[in-house]
């Protein structure tokens, strides 16, 4: 094919394309070729070009803009519009901690239907408490003696007891928490009031983030209402929330209720510890209430000796002071001491056998006027040994015990008038070398000599015990 024919064919094709493609608007890019358009023949082509009819061109397509328009926004199946009075709200769950956010609806914004049978409101709440426990203390002081009689120079041991007792007063408490409720009925209900009451009868103050009455649609959860209460004494153990709704006829009925235990934090203790002090014994210790609430201290105090006769008192006071408020209390005990001026007082063999230089009690120096190791007549024993020998029915040792005690009482200043005659007769019997312990032990029960030993022992024993004579000293 000649070059002229090729050029002529190309010009015809260009003119045809110009006739069917409109001019691009200002700023628009010309449209791209479609799949139905054919490229222009090349010089190598040997076939005549195919003519394109004007009707086959893409003249029906709108010009393509260089800017891609944004797609229009359409609601999808997962999107929910803001609920209105005529729409069905999305159910919500009652929260466990954070507040529930839901639309506050005016009471007049929804029509209120009478409550349906069965469950109406599901109520949930939490209750947290703080307790300040106050302790009250009391103290008592006692002793095993309230009055004693002593001879001059004599001492006596008194045993004291101090008891500190703590009592819990319950103290101050407060309870706080929240209440929320869900409408589990199929209709909107009108909530008229929310009450919160503690197990001891205390009515809590309730505050809700919505005005009452409050319309609550079906399957909707209310915002949280907060409450608080406080008091003193025993802390309440549980907390009840009651939510009331309209009955549709101008009255109210209980829509839902729940009772939960109050969860108290560790109590703050006030005056749980106290220092205990005694005027005679000094600081006894610090005691703290808890599992144990009563604390006892014991100690002994030696009273005497008194060198002069007369009446004396030994006063003793035990006290406590609490660790927080500094509250204090006390209790006292008085021992009256009598040291007779005329005739003194007598003591039993039991006193003298334990108050020698050998002990175990404190030494009474009256023994020095006799001598513990002095031989007791022809008994083969000392005064001290004779006093510690068990009689076992032997009249000799029975009389020896009463005789030695009476002798020491006389030397200690006790009036000896009532015992003098019996003492003199006993001295004569013990002075007879034939009356040995073995000889007297061999006498029969009806022997007159044995009966004499027993009779004299009875008189001296009555003197030693204060039944006759000046009276008995405390021991």
Phi, psi and omega in degrees: 000140184282159180299327180296317181295320179297313181298320181296319179297319181296321180293319179299320181294318180297318180296323180294319180292325180291329183287331188257343182257117178290161180289143179291139176295165183295128180088355179262147177272143179297152182290150179280160179293141179271176182292342183272348180280145180251145179289154179294147180292149178266173180297334182284343184293139182250354181261152179290144180293148179274131181282141180256123180289147181300328183289342181272356180286169184269042182290346179278347180279140176286148178304141181271125179280151177287343179258128181277117183292145179289142180291150179289143180280129178230145180290136178263176182290338183271350182269139180237128179286163179303128183295144174239180183297334183264355182260157177275116183292159177279126180300147177235158179262148175290131183287165174259330182227296186284157183293153178269130177257120177213163184290127174282122183250134176293153182298330183272357185279342179231147173283136184255122179263152176304145181298147181273157177299156179088200182297141179242305180236136171260116186254137176225145181206167172226150182223123180236138184230155172235140185229129173250102186270124182257135179251141176244135184248152174220152182222141177231145180233127178224169176210163182278356178221142173246342176208144180218156176241128183234148169276164179298131180088355183270147176243159181214140181263127177247133179261124183252151176228130177240127180235123176252130184233135179250141178233130179281127179266359180088315175078195180268144179220158172215148182230133177226164178170195180223160178226134173221158184211146179243138178279106181261008176270167182278001183230158175295138177240156180253109180282125184260329180198157177231117181247149178223123186229133178273161187296340177271004179097354179293130179266122182280158174272123185251136178230122181247147180278025177212156180277146176256141002288157187229124180276124182240112181295164177299138178065018176256152180250139181284160166295163181284136170261137178259157179212162178205151177205155179211162179185190179225164183094209181291128183288137179295144186269335184219171186216133183239133175249132177238129179245123183255145181231163178288141177271006179082358181233024178092355179249184180232154173218162182288115180273331180185154180210157176204143177236131180229155174287149176276125181267107183268139171287169178304131185294144172272116184274135178238125180060036179281347179238153180211146174268133182248126184230145179235138184291337177263317185267348180084211183288120181267332178147171175255129182239145182230131180284151179174242174296328178250135182237357179232133185227129185240135176239140177231147175200165181244148180225131179273125179254131184096182000279158176247126181277336179250153177280165180139186179252137183224161175229142174243107181263144183217132182232129173252140183218164175227155173222125183284157188281335185260299184272349182075018177295141183228162177200164184206164175208144185236166177216136181239132174252122177272129183244128177243124175244097185301138179271323181258104174092349178064214179207164185251160181230154184277167174302328180298326177291311187291329181288339181257354183247026176275183178292347179270354179078199006278347180276176182299147186287129173258115189289001173299332178301333182294339180281346178248311183096114182300329186263009177290137181294135179266094180048229183254028183283343185082007179232163176276170176305316182294318180291321180298321181292333181264000179279128180288127184297318183048042176085357180280116184299334180298310183285332176298314179289325181299318179300310182293323182294313182296318179296317180296320179298315180293324177296318178298316179292337180276359175104006179284139178302125189255008186302314185291342184248354190299314184296314180294325179294317180296319179295320180293324179297321179294320180295314181292337181282347178281114183296344180284338183269074178276164178304323182290322181294312181295325180295335181275354180287146177285166185295330181266009179294132180297323180295316178297318179296328177294315177303314183293320181296315179295322178297323180294316181297313181293326179291322176296324177295313181298327182269004176081008179287333170228163180088202188286347183113163186267135173282151173291145179208000000 
